[in-house]
């Protein structure tokens, strides 16, 4: 039996192994594919049932993000209501979100806020939320800003400030208005700009990538190929 204590709120996937997971209020038989939760300051323990131990991918949520999302959701407390969820299709997206964030070199803020909201909502009755015309107008102002300044570095907090919304509310309204997250929107805009320049100029591919906001050329090539089904060079040649 291994006993520990969480220093912050945590969410993690069980990638391999099988173990009993104990918290103050629950006991879970953890198997591969599950998602487990832990509250800040909470004591927990686990007991491996397979000789090879276990592997987990864990992401920690800081108090500022938890407080912001909790306030937006109208929660009186920030405690997770469950200690774990099963490896079922219902929670496949949650599992994928944790794996995506733990595998990123740089935290995607919009994905992080979505994940915190999803984890805090488990076991709670959803709160009715309505967007208003003023919020939509503010977000459309940000959309226009990004259309014109797509190559500039952007920060979620800066964009939310332009819209005069909290980061969590900004992400929610932005997705309602555009159908995608702010990060996905700006990547799409940069790809469209790059595709246009590749067809209409003779600028080197590296220059096109850097001047449309991609700081890493290899990442640009991968992202472009994933979006257009071919390399930038082949796109320039007409497919």
N, C-alpha and C positions, 0 to 999 in steps of 0.2 A: 504494500500500500504506500503510495506517494502522496504526501499532504503538502498543499501550497495555499497561497492567498493571492487573489487578483489585486493588482495595484490600480487597474482601470477597467472600464467595461471592455469585454472582449467577445469576439465572435470567431469561431474557427470550424474548419471542416475536418472530418476524420478521413484522411487519405489512405491509410492502411492500418491494419491491426484491429483488435477487439478488446475492449476494456470496460470495466464498470466505472461510471463517472458519478461522484457523490457531491452534492451541494447541501446547503443547510436545509433546504426544503424538498429535495428531490433525489432520486437515484435513477440513472439512465444506463441501459446497456448500449454502449456505443459501438457501432459497426461502421465499416467503410461507407461513405456517402452521406453520413449524418452531418448536421450542423449543430454545434454546441454553443452555449452562451454562458457568460459569467459576469456578475455585477462587481463594480468597484468595491474593494474592501471585503469581498465575500471569500470565505474559506472554501476550499474544494479539495477533493482527493480522487485518485484514480488507481485502479488495480488492473494490471494487464492480464488478459486471459489467454493470449497467444504468446509463445516463447520469443517471437521476433520483436516484441514491443509494438509501438505504434508510431505513425507519422501524422502530424497535423499541420494545417496552414492556418495561422491565427493573425487576426488584425485587431488592434486596440483602438478604441474610440476615446478621444480626449473629452474632458468635461465641458468645454466650450461648445463643441459640436453637439454633444448629447443635450445640453441645456437649450440650445437654439432649436433643435428639432422637437424636443419635448414640449417647449412652449408653443411652437407652431401647431403641434398636434393636440394641444390642450390637455396635457397629461399632468396629473398631480404628483406623480413620482416617476423616476427614471429607471426603475428596476425592470429587468426582463421578466416576463410572466412565465416563461418556460425555461428549462435547462437544456433542451435539445429538441430538434425536429427530425423525423425519419427521412431516409433516402427515397422519397416518393416523388412522382412527377410534380406534385403540388409545390414542392420546395426546390425543384431543380434549378430554377432561376436564382434563388437565394444562394444555393451552393455555388453556382457559376459566378455570381457577383463576388463572393468571398475569394474564390480562386483567382479571379481576374485582378482584384486589388492587391492580393498578396504577391502576385507575380509581376506587378508593375514596378519599374524603377522609380517612377514619379506618381504619387497618389493623384488619382483623378477625382477632384473635389465633388463634381456633380454625382459621380457614381458612389462616392463615400456617403453623401447625404441621403441618397436613395436607399443605400444599404441600412443606414441607421434607422431611417423611417420604417423600413420593412421589418427590421428586427424588433423595434419597439411596438409595432402594431400587432405582432403575433399574440393571440390570447386576449386582445382588447376589441371592443366594439368600435368600428371605424367612425370617425367624426365627419359629419357632413361638411363639405368645403365648397364654397362657391367663389369663382373668380369674379372680379368686377371690371367694368369698362375702363376705369382709371388705371388699374394694374395692367390690363392688356395694352393700353396706349403707351404706358411706360416701357413695357417689354418690346413693343414694336419700335420704339425709339432706339433701344439697344440693338435690335436686329439691323436697323439702318446704319447704326454706328459700325457694327461688325462687317456689313457689306462694303463699307468704304475703307475700313481700317483692318482688313482681314490679316494682313501680314505682320501687324504689330503684336508683340507679346501681350497676352491678356491674363487677367487674374479674376477668378470668380467673385471675389469680394469687391473689386473695382466695378465689374459689370452690375452687380447687385446694388451698389451705391448709386450708379447712374439711374437705375430704375427705382431707387428709393424703397427697396424691399430688403428683407432679410435674405441671406443666401439661400436658405431652404425654400422660402416662398418664391424667390426669383426662379429657381430651378423648376419648381412646380408650374408656375405660370408660363415660363418659357416653353416647356414641353407641351403644355396645353395649346399654346399659340402656334408653335412651329412643328410639333410632332417629334422633335428630337431634343436632346440635351444641348446646353450651350457648347460643350466640348465637341459633340458630333456636328453641330451646325458650323462651327468655325473650321473644322477639318474639311467638311464638305465644300465650304466656300473657297478654301485654299486650293483644293483639288480642281475645282472648276476654273479658277484663275490660272493654275498651272497648265491645265489642258488647253486653254485658249492660247496661252503664250507659246506652248510647244507647236501649235498649228500655225500661228501667225508671225512668229519671229524665228531667227536663227540663233538665238541666245543658247549658250551651252546649258545642258540639262542641270548641271550643278548650280549655275547661276539662277535658273528658273526656280529650282527648289528653294534656295536660300532667300530669294527675293519675294517668294509667295508665303514665307513664314515657316518653312520646314528647316529646322536647324541641323538635321541629320539626313544626309543624302540617301543613305541605305534605307532609313525609315521611310523617306519619301518614295523610293522605288517600290518598297513592299506595299505601302498604303495605296499608291497609284495603281499597281497591278491588281490589288484586291478590289478596288473600286471599278476599274475600267476593263478588267480582264486581259490586260496586256501591259507590257513595259512602256515607260515613257518614250523610249526610242522607237518602238514599234508604232505607238500612237502617232508620233510625229511623222512617221513614214506613211501614214494612212491606213494602218491596220494590216 
